[in-house]
Amino acid sequence: MRCVIFDLDGTLADTSGDLLAAANICFEGMGEDVRLTQDDAGIALRGGRAMLTAGLKRANAYTEERVLKWYPTLLEAYGGNIATHTRLYPGALEAVEQLRRDGYAVGIATNKPQGLAEALLRELGVRDLFASMIGADTLPVKKPDPAHFWAAVDQAGGNRDRALLVGDSDTDRNTAANAGAPSILVTFAPPGQAVRDLNPEGTIDHFDDLPAEVRRLIG
């Protein structure tokens, strides 16, 4: 079966608002006078450690030990308010549903911890649309290791020779390249049109364009 694997944060959904809020709870708890704003959405979509690192460096208070110490607190804060501000990008639901109707298997390969990814998709009401879910802690490896991508393809029942990855970052581009698979990068996440410089096999400016681009690349 032809297979389309999606990244989650910054690809299917804009999760930045809830991620930033969780990071700011940590900075308040540390007693640091620094807060991340929506201008830091790109950092947020890189994950919790990236946010803690960025904030602490701005406060001239960074150590790797502090990042590691506060990361579990961030995950707890995020998990408690995982879908307050998060929304699917326009057209995402419709595109996934169209791919399913057209006979594609669809799944998720995310560097978000699996439990949080599962919880978020349930909150958004779309978990049942995806035949696979591979998170940061599902395997000993994560993206850009190709094993992460292939696990999502295999779990979804997809054909490895006709599979691709939809993402928003160099991590997604490199994951697909390492697997010898095509990638489609979205231009509506914080990296914007700059993802074109990564030379993916395809790009989309809106999810309305995804089904046709998928057909072009894997039939």
Steps between C-alpha positions, in 0.01 A plus 500: 500500500622851417585681822521860621671562834454836673705694746276652768623829650519771236364269231155375594446741788628828634595391851721797578264687732465216750868413482602860570260518796657188651850641461397825666362310799847354540675836479262638764574200720872558460464862604638617165371828358466375144198398296467358151245659268324401181799640314679192633260255333779357289698416812194345661451266205855376555390359834517550873876489542542759227261737679668457838840552343392816316337657803781423739761634258305826476504520878875421505409203719551205267649172605426163349425373851219753544348403167503133596363575847206704377411299191272258692322800655445644154354172374266484799383859450452443129312176549256672732410764241582331173224636279405837647638698207595223257308472174534292187625704208227599252417213268702240693202289604348511154829404333553200727144384446542537122819294503321226692213501251754474218643184654813628674608380842578798724707513817703719733876522561569766762783593734239584763475234774245242387269542798472873443447452127225247564333732751516797265346315207223372725430854622487619140264214413717350225689209659293237321600637159859381537602137468838549666654711774876504559619752758833614636507223760335219303834371372862538615539748211302795368503721190718551299583132542317326213395215728255740663334571165498138392339393826213739430466366145507138613255553786258666258523205261666709232722400210854624557547554127205740487526702818579864572534737794316830543677741733613855567871493580849388415448211741215370286688558177803317635290213633347438160835540323663253737222254418527558126139620500349823365390781728246779475562804720232750598570870464245625757699406814753749646783409257272624221625502144855433623421127497532514122875545550507148648413363154217267598329308223189711555362797693147616574367844596165357616370156583262524206807437284611183679302221329618604153861533615486156662364346180778665301769348720375150587202443272 
